[in-house]
Amino acid sequence: MMPNPENMISGGKKELPEVEQLGTISLETLQTFHCTNPDRRCFSLFGTVYDVTSSLTSYGPDGAYKEFAGHDITLAMATHKTGEDWLDKFCFFTEKWTADAQKWGSYFATKYPICGKLDVWENSDPATWDPLSDREQEELAKSCAIM
């Protein structure tokens, strides 16, 4: 079970390591930075790409959140769901989802260096993305998975 990000943010910001900047990348490029990539692991939240290579126990091959490495995790964090159905899914967000995912963004910014942007978020307007399907809405109504 993933803890609440508000409870994890400390008062002081630690010095984050410098990492190679990727610039604006495609989803396909992001997916190369998966949990089994021995050199680099990254994920995206609201199009901000975080380098999570330093957290092998969380995002490495045996990590608790290994499925997040190499993906846009915005919907998963916003809806508190794990699983492939909630990764790399670009859809219209409710205000609550946006607020919940933004809390995670604040937390991740204190833990991991930002190394790029995801082009899907840079080149389109998320307000115009389609809503989730009825089936997906029903799945979300089921019990919470990560909080």
N, C-alpha and C positions, 0 to 999 in steps of 0.2 A: 504494500500500500504506500503510495507516494504522499509525503507530508504536504501540508499547506505551505506555499511559498512565503506568505507573510510571516510565518513563524520562523522561517529559516534565514531571513535577511538580517545580517548583523549591522550594528551601527557604523562600523568602519569598513571601508572598501579595501580589499587586499590588492596588492600589485599583481596584475595579470601578466602572464608571459607574452612576449612578442611572438607573433606567428606570421607566416607568409600570407599576404593578402591575396584573395582570389578574384576580387572585383565582382562584377555581376555575372552569375553563372546560371546555367540551365538546370532544370530538375534532373536531367540525365547525368550531368556532371556531379551534382550533389549526391546522387545515388552511388557514385563510385567511392564515396567516403563512408562506407558502411562499417558495421561492427568488426568485420574480419579484415579490414584494410590495415595492414601492419604499420603503415606510415602516418595515416591521418584519419580521424573520424570527425564528422561535422553533422549538424542538423540545422534546420531553418525554423524560425518562429516569426510569423508576420513578415517573412522575406528577409529577415536578418539572419545571416549564417554565423553560427557559433562553432568554434573549434573546441571539441570536447575530447581531444586526443589524450589530454592529461588525466582523464577520469576513466581509466581502463576498467575499474571495478563496476562502473555504472554503464558504460557504453561500449566496452570491448566484447569479444565473442561470448564471454560467460557473464556479462554484466546484467544487472537487474533491468536496465532499460535499453538493452542492446538493439531492440527493434527500432528505436528512434534514430540511431545513427544512420546517416545517409538519406534522411527523409525530411519533408516539411511536416512538422508535428503540431502545427497551429490548431487544427481541429481536435486532435487528441487531447491537447492541454486545455482547450476551451471547454470541451465536453466531459473531461475526466474519464476518457475511455482509452483503452489500449487495444492493440490489434491492427492488422493491416487495413481494415475497412476505414480507419480514421486517419491514416497517414496519406500524405500527398493528395489530399482532397481539398479542392478549392471551391468553396460554396459561400453563400450569403451567411453572415454571422449576426446573431442576435446581440443586443447590447450586453446581456449577461455573459455570453460566450466571449465577447471582445474583452470585457473587464477581467474575466477569469484568466484568459490567456495573457493579457497585459501584465498581470501579477507575476506570472511565470517569466515573462520577458525581463521584468525588473530583477528577479532573482538570478536568472541566467547571466545577466550583464555583470553581476558581482562575482560570478564564479568562472566564467569562460570568456576568452577573448573573441571579439567579433572579427570575422575575417572576410566578409563579403555580403552580397545581396543575391536573392533569388529572383531571376528575371520575371517569373510569373507575377510576382507582387509588384515589380517595378513597371511592367508594361501593360497592366490592365487595372481596371477599377473594381476592387472587391465588392463594392456596393451593387454591381451589376451581375455578379455571379448568381447562378441558380441556387434556390434553397435545396435542402436535403430532400430526398424522396420520402414518401409516406412510410416505407419500410425502414428507412434509416431513422426517421423520427420515432417510430415505435421502438426500435432498438435503443435509442437514447433514453426512452422513458423507463427502461429496465434499470436495475440497480447500478450504482456508480462503481467503476472499476479501480480508479487510482487515487481516490481521495476519501 
